[in-house]
Amino acid sequence: MRAGAFLYPWDVVADPAAADRVAELGVAQATLASAYHSTRALTPRHPGHRIVTARHSAVYYPPDEARWAGRRLRPHRQGWVPGDDPFGEAAERLAAAGVETHSWVILAHNSQVGGEHPESTVVSATGDRYPWALCVARPEVREYAATLAAEAAVRPGTAGVELESCGWYGLDHLHAHDKIGGASLGPVGGQLMSLCFCGVCRDGYAEHGADPRELREAVVRALVPFWTGRDRPEPPARHAEWAAVVELIGEEPAAAAAGWRTAVARAFQRETVAAVRAAAPAGFRVLLHAEPDWFRLGANVGVDPADVLAHADGVVVPATGDDAARAATLGPFVPHLGPGATLAANFQVVAGMGGRPHALAADAAHAAALGATELRLYHAGLATTDDLDAVREALAKL
């Protein structure tokens, strides 16, 4: 079963042993970040550092200035990994070790661009701007994402791309020193706080039959129990989260919101995938990080399985957890897999971040039995040596 491991360029650059260490895991590919959000990352084995602080969203290659000239939204270069092209250097080292490189591109999650251009971000029903969440309904964001995806995906030496946050992003951010847990919004409050009310989205709701002002007021009313802590609805089952939203704001307003957001996400994904295909050579694989419920937000965007597999080469789907959780995320994609399509089960293998590296062999076997065709392992650079030993043993068994 083909397996790939996620990496950052700083995991490989200036570590002569890194590429061979990844190859010895038994993986066929590395999914290497070429455009990534801000983060603080541990590097347990790097000879030169233990902590890397990526201060802002950035690209890890030299962007084409002619491509971006005159564009309002544009990516920023990084300054914390040595060299002009750390992605390219890492890809070359991995290739020399026999590991194929696929690029890893973050799209709608960009605090740097959002902070510079707040008019291009999600604005909640309560009027708050989310600088970490670009609104994918906006024309300038769609242009930016398609341009970035094509450039960051098709780097020299890459054989494919995995697109993360290729759809709606919302309230959840995992922001540094996050302090939003006090009101216990849960999945339903999070959905309500993630509905965008920028000018483009207000017009979109109207096109789908809702009065934008009335929809906004309904969302604000529905949020009151979350702020007071009184009569707050119980968290529903995962598949029933949108049904709970419908109950709170009404069927017709919810249907308009769902219609608009679904249409936008599908168009955004198709435009982005098409932009990559136009720039890529034959055989270049384009995968989306996804979940099978259309209303899901964030890194793994909600999609309609039949729709996404009609235009992308496959999906990378969260698979950490028990058998029931894995069946719920992987199962809906299986009936729509065409010849050569990829259903990659993504396992968290960093024990300190909730992963189950010592259960990987059994968990991966279950994913394969469900219909998964490949594995993804998050994250080879963040994992301890014990975690990686467990991964190596599991892949050897598989």
C-alpha positions, 0 to 999 in steps of 0.5 A: 500500500503506497504511503506518503509522509508530510514534511516541512522544508526545514525538516530536510534543509541542513540535515544531511541525514533527513532524506535517508531517514524518511526513505528508510520509513518505507514511504514512496513519497513526501508531501512537502510544504511549498506554501504554508501558514504560520506555525511553531514546529518542533524538530526532534532530530535536526542537528541545527535546531529544535524549534522553528517559528514560521512567523507568517504564511509564506512560500518556500520557493522564489515566487515568479514576480512577473506572475504576481505583478499588479495583483492585489493579493500575493504570497510572501516569502519566508525568511527563517529557512536558509537559502533562496529555495528551501523547497527545491533543496529539500525536494532534491535531497529527497529525490536523491534518497529515492523519495518522490516529492508532492507539493503541499499547498495551503489556500484559504488559510493565510493570516498574513494576506488576510491581515493586509487585506481584511476586505478579502476575509470572512466576516461573521454575523456579529461583524468580526473579521477573521484575518486567518480565513480568506473568503473563497466567494470573493473574486480576488481570493479565487484569483489568488488561490488559483494563481498560488495553486498553480505556481506552488504546486508545479515546482521542479521535481514534483509529481503531484500536489495536495491542496489543503483548505481548498474551500471554506475556512471559518472560526476555528484557527488554532491561533497562538494563545487561543482564548475562545474556548470559554463560551463552548461554541461546539460544532454548531456554534462554530458553524454559525460563527463561520457563516460569512456576511461580506458583501459578496456573500450577502448578495449570494444569499439573496440570489439563493432566496434569503434576505441577507439581513434576516439571515444575519439576524437569525444567526445572531439570535441563534448564538445567544444561548452560546454566549449566555450558557443557558439553554445551549443545545447539546452537541449533535452527532457529527453528521447531524451538525448542519441539521442542528443549524437548520433547527436554530435558524429555520429551513429556508434561511439555512437552505439559502446559506447551504446553496450559496456555500456549496456552489461557491466551494465547488466552483472554487475547487474546480477553478483551483484544480483546473489552474494546476492542471493547466500548469502541470505536465501529464500524469501530475496528481491533484488531490484535495484534503477533504471530508465527506460532509459538505459543511465541514470547514478548515484544513479538510474541507467539506465536499460532495464525494461524487463531485470532487472525484469527478474533477480531482484525482483523489482526496486525502481524508482524516482517518485517525481514531476508532473504526467507526470514525474511520468508516464515517470519513472514508466510506462515503468516498468509496462508491465514487472512486473511478479507475486510478482515483486515490483515497488516501487515509491520513493518520496522525502518527505523532503520539504527543499530538494524539496520534496512534503510531503503535496502532498504525498497522491495524488502523491502516489495514482497516482503512484498506479494508474500507477501500482506502488506496493509499496512506498519509502519515502526519508528520514525519518531521514532528514525530519522535524517534519512537514514533518513527520506529513504530511507523517503520515497523507498521509499514514493513508489516503492510 
